[in-house]
Amino acid sequence: MTVMLTASIDDYLVDVSPQARIRLEGLRALIHEVAPEATETIAYGMPTFVIPGRHRIYAAAWANHVGVYPVHPAPEPLESRLAPLRAAKDTVRFSYAVPFDEGLARELVGFLLSARSEA
């Protein structure tokens, strides 16, 4: 991945593939639905969602997937559902080759926000 110097998520989306754009826009809408207070920035060259005042969810477009970071182990049964999407212990990959599972993504975002709000 080439690190893009962008000022906003909208700028980031201009430079990614159509598949990545669709997937990231879906994830972005879902995050704002679950956490309407979320603000956006670019951190480490990636779209980043800030809730409340802390970087909570990072996402990045890759050639074959959108990665979501960091995703620490989740409680069962969510972790079992995430297992096929795990690429590393703190990464979940939403492949372009597989239809976007909005329900799973919604659960993941809810978990990430609740787990990190306690931190």
C-alpha positions in Angstrom: 0.0 0.0 0.0 1.2 3.5 -0.8 0.7 5.9 2.0 -1.5 8.7 0.7 -1.1 12.2 2.0 -4.7 13.2 2.4 -6.5 15.7 4.6 -9.8 13.8 4.9 -11.5 10.5 4.4 -13.3 12.0 1.3 -9.8 12.7 -0.1 -8.7 9.2 0.7 -11.7 7.7 -1.1 -10.9 9.5 -4.3 -7.6 7.6 -4.5 -8.8 4.1 -3.9 -10.4 1.5 -6.2 -14.2 1.4 -6.7 -14.4 -1.8 -4.7 -12.5 -0.3 -1.8 -14.6 2.9 -2.0 -17.8 1.0 -1.8 -16.6 -1.1 1.1 -15.1 1.9 3.0 -18.2 4.0 2.5 -20.4 1.2 3.9 -18.2 0.8 6.9 -18.1 4.6 7.4 -21.9 4.9 7.3 -22.2 2.0 9.7 -19.8 3.6 12.2 -21.7 6.9 12.1 -25.0 5.0 12.6 -23.7 3.1 15.6 -21.7 6.1 16.9 -23.2 9.4 15.6 -20.7 11.3 17.8 -17.8 9.9 15.8 -15.5 12.4 14.1 -13.1 11.6 11.3 -9.5 12.2 10.6 -6.6 10.6 8.8 -4.0 9.0 11.0 -1.1 6.8 9.9 -2.3 7.4 6.3 -5.7 5.7 7.1 -9.3 6.8 7.7 -9.7 7.0 11.4 -12.8 7.4 13.5 -12.4 9.3 16.7 -14.8 8.6 19.6 -14.9 10.5 22.1 -11.6 12.4 21.4 -9.6 9.1 21.0 -8.7 7.2 17.9 -10.9 4.2 18.1 -11.2 2.5 14.6 -8.7 2.6 11.7 -9.5 1.3 8.2 -7.4 1.0 5.1 -7.9 0.0 1.5 -5.7 -2.7 0.1 -5.7 -4.5 -3.2 -8.0 -7.3 -2.2 -9.7 -6.1 1.0 -10.4 -3.4 3.5 -8.5 -3.9 6.8 -9.9 -2.8 10.1 -7.5 -2.1 13.0 -7.0 -2.8 15.9 -9.4 -5.7 16.5 -8.4 -7.4 19.8 -10.0 -10.8 20.6 -13.7 -10.5 20.9 -16.0 -12.5 23.2 -17.6 -15.6 21.7 -19.6 -16.0 19.5 -18.4 -12.9 17.8 -14.8 -14.1 17.7 -15.8 -17.3 16.0 -17.5 -15.3 13.3 -14.5 -13.0 12.9 -12.0 -15.9 12.8 -12.2 -16.4 9.0 -11.6 -12.7 8.5 -8.5 -12.6 10.8 -5.2 -11.9 9.1 -3.3 -11.1 12.2 -4.2 -11.1 15.8 -5.3 -7.4 15.7 -6.6 -7.3 12.1 -9.9 -8.1 10.4 -10.1 -8.1 6.6 -13.3 -7.6 4.6 -12.5 -9.1 1.2 -13.9 -7.6 -1.9 -14.5 -11.2 -3.2 -17.0 -11.9 -0.5 -20.3 -9.9 0.0 -20.1 -7.4 2.8 -21.7 -8.9 5.9 -23.2 -5.7 7.3 -24.6 -7.5 10.4 -21.1 -8.8 11.3 -19.6 -5.4 10.6 -22.2 -3.8 12.9 -21.4 -6.2 15.7 -17.7 -5.6 15.2 -18.1 -1.8 15.4 -20.3 -2.1 18.5 -17.7 -4.4 20.1 -14.8 -2.0 19.2 -16.7 1.0 20.6 -17.8 -0.7 23.8 -14.5 -2.3 24.5 -12.5 0.9 23.9 -14.9 3.1 25.8 -13.9 1.2 28.9 -10.2 1.7 28.2 
